[in-house]
Amino acid sequence: MDKDIIVQIGELDKYLKKIDYIFPIKSLLQKNINIKQIKKYYRDSDAGYKYLHSKEGAVHMALNYDGVFSDDGFYAQVKEIDNIIKPEGIKDVLELGCGKGFNSLFLAKENPDVNFVGIDITDKHLLEADKKARNIKNVDFSYGDFHDLDFKDASFDLIFELESICHASDTKKVLSEIYRVLKPSGYFILYEGFKQDGFKNISENLKTASILVEKSMAVNNFEEISYWLSIASGVGFKIKIKENISQVILPSLGRFQLWARGYYKYPFLSKIFLRLLPKDMVMNSIAGLLMPFTVYNNAHVYYKIILEK
């Protein structure tokens, strides 16, 4: 882990006060996120993701298993998924929340005999994904909501998502839809953030920080990991893999925190930037500042999960 990342609980109150001066915390904690606000968040945050996150179009966390940030980490999830696609003889794959197409495009190029479909609710992202896919015949992108999948039963051998179903308003409905459109013995693979079990027992300032992280990323509520898995089991899924890989996103989080600390360093300038730039994009600084605290101190966790129908 980068020695410059700040994760000590004793430092947290100081940073919460910095945020409260720019974004009143009380109103943000009470914010109820709906689909319209999720679309606006991704539309308004597009430039931030492009210039500060990934110029190649990734909108997920990099996985850096060696503890040092590298852009190669943005390919870690899809390479792990590719290692399942190739030996399993999979032919039809669906990505939920495909964004700008980064993941499905990589996999489609690696697997020319496999059909890929990506759905998303952000028109701006879909336009970019379609443009990149112009000369790739085995991938298709379209508008789609994972609460109500517009596919026939048993349509896909594998479904995957990277940090998108955290936006679900009804987890059971989403998992039921995924289960429905998967073929028998099909896989659902996800890389996703959750609250740690026993979240209600953590300190109040860490709890506040965690909720601020979620709201600032247009997430209404991360589920506790065991509760989410119980819903998946109730729908009918078998849990093949559940792996806490929180440590390997810390290099990414340290990078974000460094930028966020720069934003909050001069409050007067911070407020000027807030007037000049889209609010949703600037609010990413809240997650950037606080998520190292919430992940390192085990309030939020990041999991690799494989479910089987």
Buried (B, 14 or more C-beta within 10 A) or exposed (E): BBEEBBBEEEEBEEBBEBBBEBBEBEEBEEBEBEEEBBBBBBBBBBEBBBEBBBEBBBBBBBBBEEEEBBEEBBBBBBEBBBEBBEEEEBBBBBBBBBBBBBBBBBBBEBBEEBBBBBBBBBEBBBEBBBEBBEEBEBBBBEEBBBBEBEBEEBBBBBBBBBBBBBBBEEBEBBBBBBBBBBBEEBBBBBBBBBBBEEBEEBEEBBBBBBBBBBBBBBBBBBBBBEEBBEBBEEBBBEEEEBEBBBBBBBBBBBBBBBBBBEBBEEEEEBEEBBEEEBEBBBBBBBBBBBBBBBBBBBBBBBBBBBBBB
